[in-house]
Amino acid sequence: MESSFDRRQVLGLACGAVISPWLRPIPELRSPMPPPLFEISLAQWSLHRALQKKEIDNLDFPRVAKETYGIAAIEYVNSFFKDKAEDAAYLKDLKKRSDDLGVRTLLIMCDGEGHLGDPDAKARATAIDRHKKWVTAAKSLGGHSIRVNAHSSGTYEEQLELAADGLRRLAEFADPHGINVIVENHGGLSSSGAWLSGVMKKAAHPRVGTLPDFGNFNLGNGKSYDRYLGVEELMPFAKAVSAKSHEFDEGGNEVHTDYTKMMRIVLAAGYHGFVGIEYEGSKHSEAEGIKLTKALLERVRALLTVK
């Protein structure tokens, strides 16, 4: 009696059973993409003229960063919402705007709240108290730090002791909130990498750190500190980095700072976090300055990634 299957059907089934596993597409094996050497954020001071002229509002900053510059991490400056530090509704609105855009708040740069290294004990305590509201504001916005100043007066050693005291006491308040207290080289002795790194060692608190700025090394009286040495000295304590820029040549390079050299110093310290664009020049518009700085950082990142 003949089978209901003919020879072609039998051969087809046999071949299919044997061959089909080999004919199935093999999933493409891809190694996970390595994380970038560093990421790029935008410091609000880059737009200080537009903000001061009311061309944009502080509430617009997350949108402008993302939609105009393609940057999804931002650093606020307290002077642009000075009366809103304790306004819960305002901070909630600001955070929602950021969250809706997928923009991350990193820190708030704080000025005008007194000297944390004031030689007068009462004034120093007042300055510490006045900074506390920015700690809680940074927490509300989802940030990791507030940037403060380490201004003081007296001898080199006296100022070191006083600044360390103010920073440590503020950090003790900030610690339960999960917020760091970081210091930028910002004129005077704070622009000395040796002095500010000494302050860090004296403060000796895990929440106290630095925000090395590529360009703020003016010691006063016509003197300046070597910017590359200064950044190298501050990087062991860095919790953020500020890529200060002022002017660019025709090749898109910053004329005052060798970004490749500077970023090698940053990376050699093991830092792979955010590097904040802070354009402060006048030769280019704010928009041009931001875009030029971003392009330069991206070019340097690609160069150092290949090497």
LINQUIUR-V956352 format. One record per pair of residues at least 12 apart in sequence whose C-alpha atoms are under 10 Angstrom apart, sorted by the first residue. I is the first residue (numbers start at 1). GAP is how many residues later the second one is. D is the distance in Angstrom with one decimal. If there is no record, write none. Layout:
I;GAP;D / I;GAP;D
This chain:
35;237;9.0 / 36;236;7.7 / 36;237;9.1 / 36;265;8.1 / 36;266;9.2 / 36;269;8.0 / 37;226;9.9 / 37;230;7.6 / 37;233;9.8 / 37;234;8.5 / 37;235;5.5 / 37;236;8.0 / 37;237;9.6 / 37;264;6.7 / 37;265;8.9 / 37;267;8.1 / 37;268;6.8 / 38;225;9.4 / 38;228;9.6 / 38;229;8.3 / 38;233;7.7 / 38;234;4.5 / 38;235;5.2 / 38;236;5.9 / 38;237;6.9 / 38;259;9.4 / 38;260;9.5 / 38;263;7.4 / 38;267;9.9 / 39;32;9.6 / 39;33;9.8 / 39;34;8.8 / 39;233;7.4 / 39;234;6.0 / 39;235;4.5 / 39;236;6.1 / 39;237;8.5 / 39;258;9.3 / 39;259;9.2 / 39;262;9.1 / 40;30;10.0 / 40;31;7.1 / 40;32;8.3 / 40;33;7.3 / 40;34;9.0 / 40;201;9.8 / 40;202;9.9 / 40;203;9.5 / 40;233;8.4 / 40;234;5.3 / 40;235;5.0 / 40;236;5.8 / 40;237;7.2 / 40;254;7.6 / 40;257;7.8 / 40;258;8.5 / 41;24;8.8 / 41;29;9.8 / 41;30;6.2 / 41;31;6.9 / 41;32;4.7 / 41;33;5.4 / 41;34;7.3 / 41;62;9.9 / 41;63;9.1 / 41;64;9.3 / 41;65;8.4 / 41;200;9.6 / 41;201;9.1 / 41;202;9.6 / 41;232;9.7 / 41;233;6.0 / 41;234;5.9 / 41;235;4.4 / 41;236;6.1 / 41;237;9.2 / 41;253;9.0 / 42;19;9.7 / 42;20;9.6 / 42;23;6.9 / 42;24;9.6 / 42;27;8.9 / 42;28;9.9 / 42;29;6.8 / 42;30;8.2 / 42;31;6.4 / 42;32;4.9 / 42;33;6.1 / 42;34;8.8 / 42;63;9.9 / 42;64;9.7 / 42;200;9.2 / 42;201;9.5 / 42;232;9.4 / 42;233;8.3 / 42;234;5.1 / 42;235;4.9 / 42;236;6.8 / 42;237;9.2 / 42;248;8.2 / 42;252;9.0 / 43;18;9.9 / 43;22;9.4 / 43;30;8.9 / 43;31;5.9 / 43;32;4.6 / 43;33;6.4 / 43;34;7.8 / 43;63;9.6 / 43;64;9.2 / 43;65;9.3 / 43;66;8.9 / 43;199;8.1 / 43;200;9.3 / 43;201;9.6 / 43;232;9.4 / 43;233;5.7 / 43;234;5.6 / 43;235;5.3 / 43;236;8.3 / 43;247;9.6 / 44;14;8.9 / 44;17;7.5 / 44;18;9.6 / 44;21;9.0 / 44;30;7.2 / 44;31;5.8 / 44;32;5.2 / 44;33;6.0 / 44;34;9.6 / 44;36;8.9 / 44;64;9.3 / 44;65;9.0 / 44;232;9.5 / 44;233;8.8 / 44;234;7.6 / 44;235;9.4 / 45;30;8.6 / 45;31;7.8 / 45;32;6.6 / 45;34;9.8 / 45;35;9.4 / 45;64;9.2 / 45;232;9.1 / 45;233;6.3 / 45;234;7.4 / 45;235;7.5 / 45;241;9.7 / 46;198;9.3 / 46;199;9.4 / 46;230;9.9 / 46;231;7.3 / 46;232;5.0 / 46;233;4.7 / 46;234;6.0 / 46;235;8.8 / 46;239;10.0 / 46;240;6.4 / 46;241;8.5 / 46;243;8.1 / 46;244;6.9 / 47;14;9.0 / 47;17;9.9 / 47;18;10.0 / 47;231;8.8 / 47;232;8.1 / 47;233;8.7 / 47;238;9.6 / 47;239;6.1 / 47;240;8.0 / 47;242;9.7 / 47;243;8.7 / 48;29;9.1 / 48;31;9.7 / 48;32;8.6 / 48;231;9.6 / 48;232;8.7 / 48;238;8.5 / 49;231;9.7 / 49;236;9.7 / 49;237;7.9 / 50;236;8.1 / 50;237;9.8 / 51;29;7.4 / 52;27;9.8 / 52;28;8.1 / 57;23;8.2 / 57;24;9.3 / 58;18;8.7 / 58;19;9.3 / 58;20;9.8 / 58;21;9.8 / 58;22;6.1 / 58;23;6.8 / 58;36;8.6 / 59;21;9.6 / 59;22;9.1 / 59;31;8.9 / 59;32;9.5 / 59;34;8.2 / 59;35;6.0 / 59;36;9.4 / 59;38;7.8 / 59;39;9.2 / 60;34;8.8 / 60;37;8.5 / 60;38;9.5 / 61;13;8.3 / 61;14;9.6 / 61;15;8.6 / 61;33;9.2 / 61;36;9.4 / 61;37;8.8 / 62;12;7.1 / 62;13;9.7 / 62;14;9.7 / 62;32;8.3 / 62;33;9.1 / 62;35;7.0 / 62;36;5.5 / 62;37;9.1 / 62;38;9.6 / 62;39;7.5 / 62;40;9.0 / 62;41;6.4 / 62;42;8.5 / 62;43;8.6 / 63;34;7.7 / 63;35;7.5 / 63;37;9.6 / 63;38;7.0 / 63;39;9.7 / 63;40;8.3 / 65;33;10.0 / 65;36;9.9 / 65;38;8.3 / 66;32;9.3 / 66;35;7.4 / 66;36;8.4 / 66;37;7.1 / 67;34;9.0 / 68;219;8.8 / 68;223;9.6 / 69;218;8.5 / 69;221;7.8 / 69;222;7.0 / 69;225;8.6 / 70;221;9.8 / 70;224;9.7 / 71;31;9.9 / 71;32;7.8 / 71;33;9.5 / 71;206;10.0 / 71;223;9.2 / 72;26;8.8 / 72;29;8.1 / 72;30;6.6 / 72;31;4.4 / 72;32;6.0 / 72;33;8.6 / 73;25;9.2 / 73;29;8.7 / 73;30;5.4 / 73;31;4.5 / 73;32;5.8 / 73;33;6.6 / 73;34;9.6 / 73;201;8.2 / 73;202;9.8 / 73;203;8.7 / 74;24;9.3 / 74;29;7.3 / 74;30;6.3 / 74;31;5.1 / 74;32;5.9 / 74;33;7.5 / 74;34;9.1 / 74;69;9.4 / 74;200;9.6 / 74;202;7.9 / 74;203;9.4 / 75;29;9.0 / 75;30;6.3 / 75;31;5.5 / 75;32;5.0 / 75;33;5.8 / 75;34;7.2 / 75;68;8.7 / 75;70;9.7 / 75;71;9.5 / 75;72;9.6 / 75;201;7.6 / 75;202;9.4 / 75;203;9.6 / 76;29;7.8 / 76;30;8.1 / 76;31;6.3 / 76;32;4.6 / 76;33;6.0 / 76;34;8.7 / 76;62;9.4 / 76;67;9.8 / 76;70;9.3 / 76;71;9.7 / 77;30;8.6 / 77;31;5.5 / 77;32;4.6 / 77;33;6.2 / 77;34;8.0 / 77;69;9.6 / 77;70;9.0 / 78;30;6.3 / 78;31;6.0 / 78;32;5.3 / 78;33;6.8 / 78;34;8.8 / 78;35;9.9 / 78;56;8.1 / 78;59;9.9 / 78;68;9.6 / 78;69;9.8 / 79;29;9.9 / 79;30;8.6 / 79;31;7.5 / 79;32;7.1 / 79;33;8.0 / 82;28;9.4 / 82;29;9.6 / 82;30;9.4 / 82;52;9.6 / 84;49;9.7 / 84;50;9.7 / 84;53;8.7 / 85;46;9.9 / 85;47;9.7 / 85;48;6.1 / 85;49;6.1 / 85;50;9.1 / 85;51;8.1 / 85;52;5.7 / 85;53;8.9 / 85;55;9.8 / 86;47;6.5 / 86;48;8.3 / 86;50;8.2 / 86;51;7.0 / 86;54;9.9 / 87;50;8.8 / 88;49;8.5 / 88;52;8.3 / 91;46;7.2 / 91;47;9.3 / 91;49;6.8 / 91;50;6.6 / 92;45;9.9 / 92;48;7.4 / 92;49;7.5 / 93;48;9.6 / 94;46;9.6 / 94;47;7.5 / 95;45;7.7 / 95;46;5.3 / 95;47;7.7 / 96;45;8.9 / 98;43;8.8 / 98;44;9.9 / 99;42;9.6 / 99;43;9.8 / 104;37;8.7 / 104;38;7.6 / 104;39;7.8 / 105;33;8.3 / 105;34;9.8 / 105;35;10.0 / 105;36;6.4 / 105;37;6.0 / 105;38;5.1 / 105;39;8.1 / 105;40;9.7 / 106;32;8.3 / 106;33;10.0 / 106;35;8.6 / 106;36;7.3 / 106;37;4.4 / 106;38;5.7 / 106;39;6.8 / 106;40;8.8 / 106;134;8.8 / 106;168;8.7 / 106;170;9.7 / 107;27;9.8 / 107;28;9.6 / 107;30;9.7 / 107;31;6.4 / 107;32;9.2 / 107;34;8.7 / 107;35;8.5 / 107;36;5.0 / 107;37;5.9 / 107;38;4.8 / 107;39;5.3 / 107;40;7.1 / 107;72;9.1 / 107;73;9.1 / 107;74;9.8 / 107;75;9.6 / 107;133;8.9 / 108;26;7.5 / 108;27;8.6 / 108;29;8.5 / 108;30;6.3 / 108;31;10.0 / 108;33;9.4 / 108;35;7.7 / 108;36;8.9 / 108;37;6.7 / 108;38;4.8 / 108;39;6.1 / 108;40;8.9 / 109;25;9.1 / 109;29;9.8 / 109;36;8.6 / 109;37;5.8 / 109;38;4.5 / 109;39;6.5 / 109;40;9.2 / 109;73;9.2 / 109;74;9.5 / 109;75;9.3 / 110;21;7.8 / 110;24;7.5 / 110;25;9.8 / 110;36;6.7 / 110;37;5.7 / 110;38;5.3 / 110;39;7.8 / 110;73;10.0 / 111;20;9.2 / 111;36;8.5 / 111;37;6.8 / 111;38;7.3 / 112;15;9.3 / 112;18;9.4 / 112;19;9.5 / 112;36;9.6 / 112;37;9.4 / 113;13;8.7 / 113;14;5.9 / 113;15;8.4 / 113;16;9.0 / 113;17;5.8 / 113;18;6.3 / 113;19;9.9 / 113;21;9.8 / 113;35;9.0 / 113;36;9.4 / 114;12;7.4 / 114;13;4.5 / 114;14;7.9 / 114;15;9.5 / 114;16;7.5 / 114;17;8.3 / 114;34;9.9 / 114;35;9.0 / 114;36;9.9 / 114;37;8.8 / 115;12;5.8 / 115;13;8.2 / 115;16;10.0 / 115;33;9.2 / 115;34;7.2 / 115;35;6.8 / 115;36;5.6 / 115;37;6.5 / 115;38;9.7 / 115;47;9.9 / 115;48;8.5 / 115;51;8.5 / 116;12;6.2 / 116;13;9.7 / 116;14;9.9 / 116;15;9.0 / 116;32;8.3 / 116;33;7.2 / 116;34;6.0 / 116;35;6.7 / 116;36;7.4 / 116;46;7.7 / 116;47;6.0 / 116;48;8.5 / 116;49;8.0 / 116;50;4.8 / 116;51;6.5 / 116;52;9.7 / 116;53;9.4 / 116;54;8.6 / 117;32;8.7 / 117;33;5.9 / 117;34;5.6 / 117;35;4.5 / 117;36;7.6 / 117;41;9.3 / 117;42;6.7 / 117;43;8.1 / 117;44;8.1 / 117;45;4.7 / 117;46;3.9 / 117;47;7.3 / 117;48;7.3 / 117;49;5.7 / 117;50;7.9 / 118;32;8.9 / 118;33;7.2 / 118;34;5.1 / 118;35;6.9 / 118;36;9.4 / 118;41;8.4 / 118;44;6.8 / 118;45;7.6 / 118;47;9.9 / 118;48;8.2 / 119;32;10.0 / 119;33;6.7 / 119;34;6.6 / 119;35;7.6 / 119;39;8.4 / 119;40;7.9 / 119;42;9.7 / 119;43;6.6 / 119;44;9.0 / 120;32;9.7 / 120;33;9.8 / 120;42;9.5 / 121;41;9.2 / 121;45;9.6 / 124;28;9.6 / 124;38;8.7 / 124;39;9.3 / 124;41;9.1 / 124;42;6.7 / 125;41;7.7 / 125;44;8.9 / 125;45;9.3 / 127;39;8.3 / 127;43;9.3 / 128;38;6.6 / 128;39;8.1 / 128;40;9.8 / 128;41;7.4 / 128;42;5.7 / 128;43;9.5 / 128;45;9.3 / 129;40;9.8 / 129;41;8.0 / 129;44;9.5 / 130;40;9.9 / 131;15;8.9 / 131;17;8.4 / 131;39;7.7 / 131;43;9.8 / 131;50;9.9 / 132;14;9.8 / 132;38;7.3 / 132;39;9.6 / 132;41;7.5 / 132;42;7.6 / 134;12;7.0 / 134;13;9.6 / 134;40;9.7 / 134;45;10.0 / 135;12;9.8 / 135;35;9.1 / 135;36;9.4 / 135;38;8.5 / 135;39;6.2 / 135;40;9.6 / 135;42;7.6 / 135;43;9.1 / 135;44;6.6 / 135;45;8.4 / 135;46;8.4 / 136;37;9.9 / 136;38;8.1 / 136;41;7.2 / 136;42;9.7 / 136;43;8.4 / 138;39;9.3 / 138;40;9.7 / 138;41;7.5 / 138;42;9.7 / 139;35;9.4 / 139;38;6.6 / 139;39;7.5 / 139;40;6.8 / 140;37;9.7 / 142;36;10.0 / 142;37;9.6 / 143;35;9.1 / 143;36;7.5 / 143;37;9.3 / 144;33;9.4 / 144;34;7.0 / 144;35;5.1 / 144;36;6.1 / 144;37;9.0 / 144;95;9.0 / 144;96;9.7 / 145;29;9.0 / 145;33;8.4 / 145;34;5.0 / 145;35;4.3 / 145;36;5.8 / 145;37;6.7 / 145;62;8.8 / 145;63;9.5 / 145;64;9.4 / 145;94;8.2 / 145;95;8.8 / 146;28;9.4 / 146;33;7.2 / 146;34;6.3 / 146;35;5.4 / 146;36;6.2 / 146;37;8.6 / 147;33;8.4 / 147;34;6.1 / 147;35;4.8 / 147;36;5.6 / 147;37;6.8 / 147;62;9.3 / 147;63;8.3 / 147;64;7.4 / 147;93;9.4 / 148;19;8.7 / 148;33;6.8 / 148;34;6.1 / 148;35;5.2 / 148;36;7.0 / 148;37;9.9 / 148;38;9.5 / 148;62;9.4 / 148;63;9.4 / 149;14;9.0 / 149;18;9.2 / 149;32;9.7 / 149;33;8.3 / 149;34;5.6 / 149;35;6.4 / 149;36;8.0 / 149;37;6.9 / 149;38;9.2 / 149;41;7.9 / 150;12;8.9 / 150;13;5.6 / 150;14;8.3 / 150;16;8.5 / 150;17;7.9 / 150;32;9.6 / 150;33;6.7 / 150;34;8.1 / 150;35;8.5 / 150;36;8.2 / 150;37;9.3 / 150;38;9.3 / 150;39;8.5 / 150;40;6.3 / 150;41;9.9 / 150;46;8.4 / 150;49;9.0 / 151;12;7.2 / 151;35;8.6 / 151;36;8.4 / 151;37;7.5 / 151;38;7.8 / 151;39;7.1 / 152;36;9.0 / 152;37;8.5 / 152;38;9.3 / 153;35;9.7 / 153;36;9.4 / 156;33;7.9 / 156;39;7.9 / 157;38;8.9 / 157;41;9.6 / 157;42;9.6 / 159;30;8.4 / 159;31;9.8 / 159;36;9.2 / 159;40;8.8 / 160;29;8.9 / 160;30;9.5 / 160;35;7.1 / 160;36;7.8 / 160;37;9.7 / 160;38;7.1 / 160;39;5.4 / 160;40;9.2 / 160;41;10.0 / 160;42;7.8 / 160;43;9.2 / 161;37;9.3 / 161;38;7.2 / 161;41;7.2 / 161;42;8.3 / 162;37;8.9 / 162;40;9.9 / 162;41;9.6 / 163;27;9.7 / 163;33;9.2 / 163;36;6.8 / 163;37;9.3 / 163;39;9.1 / 163;40;8.2 / 164;32;9.4 / 164;34;8.8 / 164;35;5.3 / 164;36;6.9 / 164;37;8.4 / 164;38;5.9 / 164;39;4.5 / 164;40;8.3 / 164;41;9.5 / 164;44;9.2 / 165;34;9.0 / 165;37;8.3 / 165;38;6.5 / 165;39;9.9 / 166;37;8.6 / 167;14;7.1 / 167;15;8.5 / 167;16;8.8 / 167;32;8.9 / 167;33;8.9 / 167;35;9.9 / 167;36;6.7 / 167;37;9.7 / 167;38;8.7 / 167;40;9.2 / 167;41;6.8 / 167;42;9.4 / 168;13;8.6 / 168;31;10.0 / 168;32;9.3 / 168;34;9.0 / 168;35;5.4 / 168;36;7.5 / 168;37;6.3 / 168;38;9.3 / 168;39;8.3 / 168;40;6.9 / 169;34;8.9 / 169;36;9.4 / 169;39;9.9 / 170;37;9.3 / 170;38;8.9 / 171;32;9.4 / 171;34;7.2 / 171;35;8.4 / 171;36;5.7 / 171;37;6.3 / 171;38;9.8 / 172;33;8.2 / 172;34;9.7 / 172;35;8.0 / 172;36;9.4 / 173;34;9.9 / 174;33;7.7 / 174;34;9.7 / 175;30;9.5 / 175;31;8.7 / 175;32;6.4 / 175;33;9.6 / 178;29;8.4 / 179;28;7.1 / 179;29;9.5 / 180;25;9.8 / 180;26;8.2 / 180;27;4.6 / 180;28;6.0 / 180;29;7.2 / 180;30;9.6 / 180;59;8.1 / 181;24;9.7 / 181;25;9.4 / 181;26;5.9 / 181;27;5.0 / 181;28;6.3 / 181;29;8.1 / 181;30;9.7 / 181;58;9.2 / 182;18;9.6 / 182;25;7.9 / 182;26;5.6 / 182;27;4.5 / 182;28;4.7 / 182;29;6.0 / 182;30;9.5 / 182;55;8.9 / 182;56;8.0 / 182;57;7.2 / 182;58;8.2 / 183;13;8.4 / 183;16;9.8 / 183;17;9.1 / 183;25;7.9 / 183;26;6.3 / 183;27;4.6 / 183;28;5.6 / 183;29;8.0 / 183;30;9.9 / 183;51;9.8 / 183;54;9.7 / 183;55;9.0 / 183;56;9.6 / 183;57;9.7 / 184;12;8.9 / 184;25;9.0 / 184;26;5.9 / 184;27;4.7 / 184;28;5.7 / 184;29;6.5 / 184;32;8.3 / 184;50;9.3 / 184;54;9.6 / 184;56;9.4 / 184;57;9.0 / 184;58;8.7 / 185;25;8.1 / 185;26;7.3 / 185;27;6.3 / 185;28;6.3 / 185;29;9.0 / 185;30;8.7 / 185;31;5.8 / 185;32;6.6 / 185;33;8.9 / 185;34;9.7 / 185;45;8.7 / 185;46;9.1 / 185;49;8.9 / 186;25;9.9 / 186;26;9.4 / 186;27;8.2 / 186;29;9.2 / 186;30;5.5 / 186;31;7.2 / 186;32;7.8 / 186;33;9.0 / 187;29;6.6 / 187;30;6.5 / 187;31;5.4 / 187;32;5.7 / 187;33;7.1 / 187;37;9.5 / 188;28;9.8 / 188;29;8.4 / 188;30;6.8 / 188;31;4.6 / 188;32;6.0 / 188;33;9.4 / 188;35;9.8 / 188;36;9.5 / 189;28;9.3 / 189;29;8.9 / 189;30;6.3 / 189;31;8.8 / 189;36;9.9 / 190;26;9.2 / 190;27;8.3 / 190;28;9.1 / 190;29;8.0 / 191;21;9.6 / 191;22;9.3 / 191;24;9.5 / 191;25;6.4 / 191;26;4.6 / 191;27;6.1 / 191;28;5.8 / 191;29;9.2 / 191;33;8.0 / 191;34;6.8 / 191;35;9.5 / 191;36;9.1 / 191;39;7.8 / 191;40;10.0 / 192;24;9.6 / 192;25;6.9 / 192;26;8.5 / 192;27;7.0 / 192;32;8.5 / 192;33;6.1 / 192;34;8.6 / 192;35;9.3 / 192;37;9.5 / 192;38;6.6 / 192;39;9.7 / 192;41;9.2 / 192;42;9.5 / 193;19;9.1 / 193;24;8.5 / 193;32;7.8 / 193;33;8.7 / 193;34;8.6 / 193;35;9.6 / 193;36;7.2 / 193;37;4.3 / 193;38;7.0 / 193;39;8.0 / 193;40;5.5 / 193;41;6.0 / 193;42;9.6 / 194;31;9.7 / 194;35;9.1 / 194;36;7.3 / 194;38;10.0 / 194;39;6.6 / 194;40;8.2 / 195;35;9.8 / 195;38;9.5 / 195;39;9.8 / 196;13;9.8 / 196;14;8.4 / 196;34;9.2 / 196;37;8.6 / 196;38;7.4 / 196;41;10.0 / 197;12;9.1 / 197;13;8.4 / 197;33;9.2 / 197;36;6.5 / 197;37;5.8 / 197;38;9.0 / 197;39;8.6 / 197;40;7.7 / 198;35;9.6 / 198;36;9.6 / 200;34;8.9 / 200;36;9.8 / 200;37;7.3 / 201;36;9.1 / 206;31;9.3 / 207;30;10.0 / 207;32;9.3 / 208;29;8.0 / 208;30;9.3 / 208;31;8.9 / 209;25;8.8 / 209;26;9.3 / 209;27;8.8 / 209;28;5.0 / 209;29;5.6 / 209;30;6.1 / 209;31;8.7 / 210;21;9.9 / 210;24;6.4 / 210;25;7.4 / 210;26;8.5 / 210;27;5.4 / 210;28;4.5 / 210;29;6.1 / 210;30;7.1 / 210;31;8.3 / 211;20;9.2 / 211;23;7.8 / 211;24;8.2 / 211;26;8.2 / 211;27;5.6 / 211;28;6.3 / 211;29;5.0 / 211;30;5.1 / 211;31;6.6 / 211;64;9.8 / 211;65;9.9 / 212;15;9.6 / 212;18;8.0 / 212;19;5.7 / 212;20;8.8 / 212;21;9.1 / 212;22;6.1 / 212;23;6.8 / 212;25;9.0 / 212;26;6.7 / 212;27;8.8 / 212;28;7.2 / 212;29;5.2 / 212;30;6.1 / 212;31;8.6 / 212;32;9.7 / 212;54;9.3 / 212;63;9.9 / 213;14;8.6 / 213;17;9.0 / 213;18;7.3 / 213;21;9.4 / 213;27;9.2 / 213;28;6.3 / 213;29;4.6 / 213;30;6.2 / 213;31;6.2 / 213;32;9.8 / 213;62;9.8 / 213;63;9.3 / 213;65;9.0 / 214;13;6.4 / 214;14;7.9 / 214;16;8.7 / 214;17;7.0 / 214;27;8.3 / 214;28;6.4 / 214;29;5.6 / 214;30;5.2 / 214;31;7.9 / 214;42;9.4 / 214;43;7.3 / 214;44;9.6 / 214;45;8.8 / 214;48;7.7 / 214;49;9.8 / 214;64;9.6 / 215;12;6.7 / 215;13;9.6 / 215;15;9.9 / 215;16;9.5 / 215;27;8.7 / 215;28;7.9 / 215;29;5.5 / 215;30;7.3 / 215;31;8.7 / 215;41;8.1 / 215;42;7.6 / 215;63;9.8 / 215;65;9.8 / 216;14;9.6 / 216;26;9.8 / 216;28;8.0 / 217;13;7.7 / 217;14;9.5 / 227;29;9.9 / 227;30;8.3 / 227;35;8.7 / 228;29;8.8 / 228;30;9.2 / 228;33;8.1 / 228;34;6.5 / 228;35;9.9 / 228;37;7.7 / 228;38;9.8 / 229;33;9.7 / 229;36;9.1 / 231;31;7.9 / 231;32;9.8 / 231;34;7.5 / 231;35;7.6 / 232;30;8.7 / 232;32;9.8 / 232;33;6.1 / 232;34;7.3 / 232;36;9.0 / 232;37;7.9 / 233;32;9.8 / 233;36;9.7 / 234;32;9.6 / 234;35;9.6 / 235;30;8.1 / 235;31;6.5 / 235;32;9.1 / 235;33;9.1 / 235;34;6.1 / 235;35;8.8 / 235;36;7.8 / 236;30;9.3 / 236;32;9.9 / 236;33;6.3 / 236;34;8.5 / 236;35;8.7 / 237;32;9.4 / 237;34;9.9 / 238;28;9.2 / 238;31;9.1 / 238;33;7.8 / 238;35;9.7 / 239;32;8.4 / 239;34;8.0 / 239;35;8.9 / 240;31;8.8 / 240;32;9.6 / 240;33;7.0 / 240;34;6.3 / 240;35;6.7 / 240;36;7.8 / 241;25;8.3 / 241;30;9.1 / 241;31;9.9 / 241;32;8.2 / 241;33;6.8 / 241;34;4.9 / 241;35;6.1 / 241;36;9.1 / 242;32;8.7 / 242;33;5.7 / 242;34;4.7 / 242;35;6.4 / 242;36;6.5 / 242;37;9.8 / 243;14;9.4 / 243;16;8.4 / 243;19;9.2 / 243;20;9.3 / 243;31;10.0 / 243;32;6.3 / 243;33;5.6 / 243;34;5.1 / 243;35;5.8 / 243;36;8.0 / 243;50;8.0 / 243;51;9.5 / 243;54;8.6 / 244;12;9.7 / 244;13;8.7 / 244;15;9.9 / 244;31;9.8 / 244;32;8.1 / 244;33;6.5 / 244;34;4.8 / 244;35;5.8 / 244;36;7.1 / 244;37;9.3 / 244;49;8.6 / 245;12;7.8 / 245;14;9.7 / 245;32;7.7 / 245;33;6.3 / 245;34;4.8 / 245;35;6.1 / 245;36;6.8 / 245;44;7.7 / 245;45;8.7 / 245;47;9.1 / 245;48;6.8 / 246;32;8.8 / 246;33;6.0 / 246;34;5.3 / 246;35;3.9 / 246;36;7.1 / 246;37;7.7 / 246;38;8.3 / 246;43;7.6 / 246;47;9.2 / 247;32;8.7 / 247;33;8.7 / 247;34;6.1 / 247;35;7.8 / 247;36;6.3 / 247;37;7.1 / 247;42;7.7 / 247;45;9.2 / 247;46;9.4 / 248;33;9.5 / 248;35;8.5 / 248;36;8.3 / 248;41;8.2 / 248;44;7.5 / 248;45;8.6 / 248;48;9.7 / 251;45;9.7 / 252;40;6.5 / 252;41;8.3 / 252;43;8.0 / 252;44;6.6 / 252;47;9.8 / 253;39;8.3 / 253;40;8.5 / 253;42;9.5 / 253;43;6.7 / 253;44;9.8 / 254;38;8.7 / 254;39;7.9 / 254;42;8.1 / 259;34;9.7 / 259;37;7.7 / 259;38;7.5 / 259;40;9.8 / 259;41;7.1 / 259;42;9.9 / 260;36;9.1 / 260;37;8.6 / 260;39;9.1 / 260;40;5.8 / 260;41;8.5 / 260;43;8.5 / 260;44;8.0 / 261;39;9.4 / 262;38;10.0 / 263;12;9.5 / 263;34;8.8 / 263;37;7.8 / 263;38;8.4 / 263;41;8.7 / 264;36;9.4 / 264;37;9.8 / 264;40;7.9 / 267;37;9.5 / 275;19;10.0 / 275;22;8.7 / 276;17;9.7 / 276;18;9.3 / 276;21;9.8 / 277;12;9.2 / 277;13;6.8 / 277;14;9.3 / 277;15;9.8 / 277;16;6.5 / 277;17;6.9 / 277;20;8.8 / 278;12;7.5 / 278;15;8.2 / 278;16;9.9 / 279;12;9.4 / 279;13;9.1 / 279;14;7.3 / 279;15;9.9
